[in-house]
Amino acid sequence: AMRLVKLDNEWDVVVTVPNESPVAFRVNKLGDEEFLCTNYENSFPTEIKYWKKDGHLHALISNDEMKIPFEFEPLKK
């Protein structure tokens, strides 16, 4: 699960996965079509990037050694 949390006028994305403690990533870059979150104290990922392209949402989770891309499809109604 992911939550967007505002603390002291800064935004964090808090990620919770089963059987692990929540991890906060600071929103460092925020634009009209993308945002970048970082936590360099976390082993993986250290960066989470989301962006829109061609009507799709994309994500890249990464550290210095590994990158995992994602492409999300819009929900069909």
C-alpha positions as CSV (number, residue, x, y, z in Angstrom):
1,A,0.0,0.0,0.0
2,M,1.1,3.6,-0.7
3,R,0.1,6.7,1.1
4,L,0.9,10.4,0.4
5,V,1.6,12.2,3.7
6,K,2.4,15.8,4.3
7,L,4.8,16.5,7.2
8,D,6.3,19.9,8.0
9,N,5.4,21.3,4.6
10,E,7.2,18.3,2.8
11,W,5.5,15.4,1.0
12,D,6.4,11.8,1.6
13,V,5.2,8.7,-0.1
14,V,4.9,6.0,2.6
15,V,5.1,2.4,1.2
16,T,3.9,-0.6,3.3
17,V,4.5,-4.1,2.1
18,P,3.3,-7.2,4.0
19,N,5.4,-8.3,7.0
20,E,7.7,-5.2,6.8
21,S,7.7,-1.8,8.5
22,P,6.5,1.2,6.4
23,V,9.2,3.0,4.5
24,A,9.0,6.8,3.7
25,F,10.3,8.3,0.5
26,R,10.7,12.1,0.3
27,V,9.1,13.7,-2.8
28,N,12.1,15.5,-4.2
29,K,10.9,16.5,-7.7
30,L,7.3,17.3,-8.6
31,G,6.3,18.4,-12.1
32,D,3.1,18.4,-14.2
33,E,3.8,15.0,-15.7
34,E,6.2,13.3,-13.2
35,F,7.4,13.0,-9.6
36,L,10.5,11.5,-8.0
37,C,10.7,10.2,-4.4
38,T,14.0,9.2,-2.7
39,N,15.2,7.4,0.4
40,Y,19.0,6.8,0.1
41,E,19.0,5.0,3.5
42,N,16.8,2.2,2.1
43,S,18.6,-0.6,0.4
44,F,16.1,-1.1,-2.4
45,P,14.6,0.9,-3.8
46,T,16.4,4.2,-3.2
47,E,14.4,6.0,-5.9
48,I,10.8,5.7,-7.0
49,K,9.8,7.7,-10.1
50,Y,6.3,8.0,-11.7
51,W,5.5,9.7,-15.0
52,K,2.7,9.9,-17.6
53,K,3.4,9.2,-21.2
54,D,1.1,8.4,-24.1
55,G,-1.9,8.1,-21.7
56,H,-0.2,5.5,-19.5
57,L,1.3,5.8,-16.0
58,H,4.9,4.5,-15.8
59,A,7.0,3.8,-12.7
60,L,10.7,3.0,-12.1
61,I,11.9,1.7,-8.8
62,S,15.7,1.6,-8.6
63,N,19.0,1.8,-6.7
64,D,22.6,2.0,-8.1
65,E,22.6,-1.7,-9.1
66,M,19.1,-2.5,-10.2
67,K,16.1,-0.9,-12.1
68,I,12.6,-2.3,-12.3
69,P,10.2,-0.6,-14.7
70,F,6.4,-0.7,-14.6
71,E,3.7,0.4,-17.0
72,F,0.1,0.7,-15.8
73,E,-3.0,0.4,-17.9
74,P,-6.1,2.5,-17.3
75,L,-9.0,0.6,-15.7
76,K,-11.7,-0.5,-18.1
77,K,-15.2,0.4,-17.0
